[in-house]
Amino acid sequence: MATQTKTTQLSDTECLRRQQIIDEARTSTELEGGRSSDEVHALQDRWVRGELTWQEVGAEVRRLHSSSADR
């Protein structure tokens, strides 16, 4: 993985808030008939733990799943 940052110490409340955001996003995607890749799930989990910023998650998702529009 190209992007690495120092883990940010998050409060339990912030971790729970982030987990709820991810759970809701995954549920919404599944209700629409989709599913994020295991790699994207791993990136999301790292964001929940404070290991990546949301911008880093986005950059890695674009790298993993680039489209012709990204080129």
KEDOLUM-396417 format. One line per field, with one value per residue: residue number from 1; x, y, z of N, C-alpha, C in turn. Coordinates in nm, 4 decimals, padded with zeros to 6 digits. Atoms other than C-alpha are relative to their C-alpha. Layout:
REM residues N
resi: NUM, ...
nxx: X, ...
nyy: Y, ...
nzz: Z, ...
caxx: X, ...
cayy: Y, ...
cazz: Z, ...
cxx: X, ...
cyy: Y, ...
czz: Z, ...
***
This chain:
REM residues 71
resi: 1, 2, 3, 4, 5, 6, 7, 8, 9, 10, 11, 12, 13, 14, 15, 16, 17, 18, 19, 20, 21, 22, 23, 24, 25, 26, 27, 28, 29, 30, 31, 32, 33, 34, 35, 36, 37, 38, 39, 40, 41, 42, 43, 44, 45, 46, 47, 48, 49, 50, 51, 52, 53, 54, 55, 56, 57, 58, 59, 60, 61, 62, 63, 64, 65, 66, 67, 68, 69, 70, 71
nxx: 00.0836, -00.0853, 00.0202, -00.0047, -00.0119, -00.0082, 00.1316, 00.0532, 00.0700, 00.1390, 00.0815, 00.0946, 00.1177, -00.0315, -00.0081, 00.1368, 00.0634, -00.0549, 00.0498, 00.1389, -00.0026, -00.0388, 00.1074, 00.1113, -00.0403, -00.0015, 00.1387, 00.0607, -00.0553, 00.0567, 00.1414, 00.0044, -00.0457, -00.1440, -00.0861, -00.1370, -00.1007, -00.0661, -00.1035, 00.0660, 00.0402, -00.1195, -00.0309, 00.1009, -00.0300, -00.1174, 00.0501, 00.0713, -00.1009, -00.0831, -00.1264, 00.0020, 00.0976, 00.1017, -00.0608, -00.0869, 00.0882, 00.0470, -00.1103, -00.0297, 00.1120, -00.0177, -00.1148, 00.0396, 00.1116, -00.0031, 00.0808, -00.0549, 00.0232, -00.1089, -00.1256
nyy: -00.1164, -00.1160, -00.1046, 00.0413, -00.1098, 00.0394, 00.0250, -00.1049, 00.0529, -00.0434, 00.0369, 00.1090, -00.0606, -00.0252, 00.1303, 00.0486, -00.0849, 00.0405, 00.1339, -00.0151, -00.0539, 00.1084, 00.0999, -00.0533, -00.0028, 00.1380, 00.0449, -00.0683, 00.0606, 00.1346, -00.0135, -00.0361, 00.1155, -00.0008, 00.0327, -00.0486, 00.1059, 00.0247, -00.1017, -00.1232, 00.0237, -00.0123, -00.1428, -00.0598, 00.0421, -00.0774, -00.1347, 00.0095, 00.0080, -00.1196, 00.0276, -00.0750, -00.1080, 00.0293, -00.0318, 00.1121, 00.1099, -00.0310, 00.0149, 00.1435, 00.0609, -00.0373, 00.0756, 00.1402, 00.0176, -00.1120, 00.0102, -00.0810, -00.1399, -00.0405, -00.0067
nzz: 00.0000, 00.0200, -00.0994, -00.1390, -00.0940, -00.1395, -00.0561, -00.0853, -00.1162, 00.0025, -00.1163, 00.0251, 00.0624, 00.1408, 00.0676, 00.0162, 00.1013, 00.1290, 00.0323, 00.0403, 00.1361, 00.0909, 00.0003, 00.0778, 00.1409, 00.0497, 00.0078, 00.1142, 00.1217, 00.0126, 00.0341, 00.1419, 00.0756, 00.0178, -00.1129, 00.0142, -00.0018, -00.1284, -00.0146, -00.0440, -00.1394, -00.0839, -00.0087, -00.0871, -00.1371, -00.0447, -00.0295, -00.1283, -00.1067, 00.0013, 00.0676, 00.1248, 00.0097, 00.1003, 00.1292, 00.0359, 00.0404, 00.1351, 00.0951, 00.0151, 00.0724, 00.1413, 00.0524, 00.0117, 00.0923, 00.0927, 00.1216, 00.1081, -00.0356, -00.0876, 00.0759
caxx: 00.0000, 00.1423, -00.0007, 00.0886, 00.0390, 00.0986, -00.1960, -00.4074, -00.5239, -00.9025, -01.1509, -01.3839, -01.6694, -01.4962, -01.4169, -01.7807, -01.8970, -01.6651, -01.7751, -02.1388, -02.0609, -01.8915, -02.1652, -02.4315, -02.2364, -02.1853, -02.5519, -02.6615, -02.4304, -02.5598, -02.9242, -02.8478, -02.7103, -02.3410, -02.0509, -01.7202, -01.4086, -01.2217, -00.9418, -01.1821, -01.3229, -00.9694, -00.9073, -01.2334, -01.1399, -00.8047, -00.9885, -01.2122, -00.8989, -00.7386, -00.4625, -00.5623, -00.7292, -01.0464, -00.8460, -00.5951, -00.8771, -01.0169, -00.6784, -00.6182, -00.9675, -00.9056, -00.5682, -00.7195, -01.0237, -00.9188, -01.1394, -01.0738, -01.2150, -00.9231, -00.6613
cayy: 00.0000, 00.3329, 00.5496, 00.5112, 00.7507, 00.7392, 00.5894, 00.8598, 00.7844, 00.7997, 00.8010, 00.5056, 00.7378, 00.8375, 00.4759, 00.3814, 00.6776, 00.5757, 00.2122, 00.3197, 00.5230, 00.2231, -00.0194, 00.2078, 00.2507, -00.1247, -00.1935, 00.0656, -00.0825, -00.4340, -00.3199, -00.1823, -00.5219, -00.4423, -00.5267, -00.3557, -00.5623, -00.7171, -00.4679, -00.1750, -00.3299, -00.3515, 00.0160, 00.1144, -00.0855, 00.0939, 00.4289, 00.3191, 00.2444, 00.5790, 00.4264, 00.6181, 00.9484, 00.9500, 01.1131, 00.8275, 00.5730, 00.7485, 00.7594, 00.3893, 00.2938, 00.4885, 00.3156, -00.0296, 00.0231, 00.2755, 00.3448, 00.5023, 00.8279, 00.8340, 00.8204
cazz: 00.0000, -00.1037, 00.1729, 00.5366, 00.8218, 01.1908, 01.3757, 01.5352, 01.8871, 01.8677, 02.1520, 02.1896, 02.0939, 01.7685, 01.6819, 01.7387, 01.5269, 01.2442, 01.2677, 01.2436, 00.9299, 00.7687, 00.8745, 00.7258, 00.4018, 00.3667, 00.4391, 00.1833, -00.0792, -00.0090, -00.0246, -00.3707, -00.4732, -00.4461, -00.2219, -00.1677, -00.2203, 00.0709, 00.0030, 00.0425, 00.3615, 00.4994, 00.4160, 00.5822, 00.8916, 00.9074, 00.8938, 01.1820, 01.3876, 01.2961, 01.0840, 00.7688, 00.6968, 00.4885, 00.2067, 00.2160, 00.2001, -00.1067, -00.2784, -00.2145, -00.3360, -00.6582, -00.6970, -00.6400, -00.8584, -01.1176, -01.4150, -01.7498, -01.6067, -01.3593, -01.6323
cxx: 00.0885, -00.0080, 00.0043, 00.0147, 00.0146, -00.1422, -00.0381, -00.0752, -00.1411, -00.0703, -00.0901, -00.1240, 00.0237, 00.0100, -00.1392, -00.0745, 00.0468, -00.0514, -00.1446, -00.0089, 00.0299, -00.1089, -00.1176, 00.0327, -00.0013, -00.1416, -00.0691, 00.0466, -00.0611, -00.1480, -00.0198, 00.0552, 00.1497, 00.0737, 00.1385, 00.0966, 00.0582, 00.1087, -00.0585, -00.0471, 00.1192, 00.0398, -00.0981, 00.0271, 00.1201, -00.0397, -00.0716, 00.0994, 00.0908, 00.1341, 00.0137, -00.0963, -00.1029, 00.0547, 00.0909, -00.0821, -00.0462, 00.1072, 00.0315, -00.1117, 00.0126, 00.1163, -00.0389, -00.1017, -00.0075, -00.0898, 00.0631, -00.0194, 00.1122, 00.1307, 00.0121
cyy: 00.1232, 00.1011, -00.0582, 00.1237, -00.0574, -00.0200, 00.1128, -00.0646, 00.0572, -00.0417, -00.1165, 00.0526, 00.0239, -00.1299, -00.0562, 00.0796, -00.0411, -00.1378, 00.0070, 00.0543, -00.1113, -00.1059, 00.0467, 00.0036, -00.1403, -00.0531, 00.0624, -00.0620, -00.1376, 00.0050, 00.0365, -00.1118, -00.0066, -00.0496, 00.0554, -00.1171, -00.0166, 00.1042, 00.1321, -00.0151, 00.0164, 00.1464, 00.0708, -00.0343, 00.0757, 00.1434, 00.0019, 00.0014, 00.1226, -00.0187, 00.0759, 00.1169, -00.0401, 00.0290, -00.1136, -00.1209, 00.0231, -00.0203, -00.1473, -00.0717, 00.0326, -00.0762, -00.1455, -00.0227, 00.1161, -00.0273, 00.0867, 00.1491, 00.0539, 00.0208, 00.1266
czz: 00.0000, 00.1132, 00.1401, 00.0859, 00.1390, 00.0519, 00.0946, 00.1144, 00.0017, 00.1287, -00.0378, -00.0709, -00.1482, -00.0777, -00.0252, -00.1074, -00.1392, -00.0411, -00.0462, -00.1433, -00.1003, -00.0076, -00.0846, -00.1493, -00.0599, -00.0160, -00.1206, -00.1311, -00.0234, -00.0371, -00.1466, -00.0882, -00.0221, 00.1228, -00.0289, 00.0082, 00.1406, 00.0254, 00.0495, 00.1443, 00.0933, 00.0162, 00.0928, 00.1462, 00.0558, 00.0327, 00.1349, 00.1155, 00.0058, -00.0673, -00.1318, 00.0127, -00.1058, -00.1403, -00.0468, -00.0429, -00.1432, -00.1050, -00.0246, -00.0745, -00.1491, -00.0633, -00.0255, -00.1111, -00.0978, -00.1198, -00.1067, 00.0281, 00.0895, -00.0745, -00.0774
***
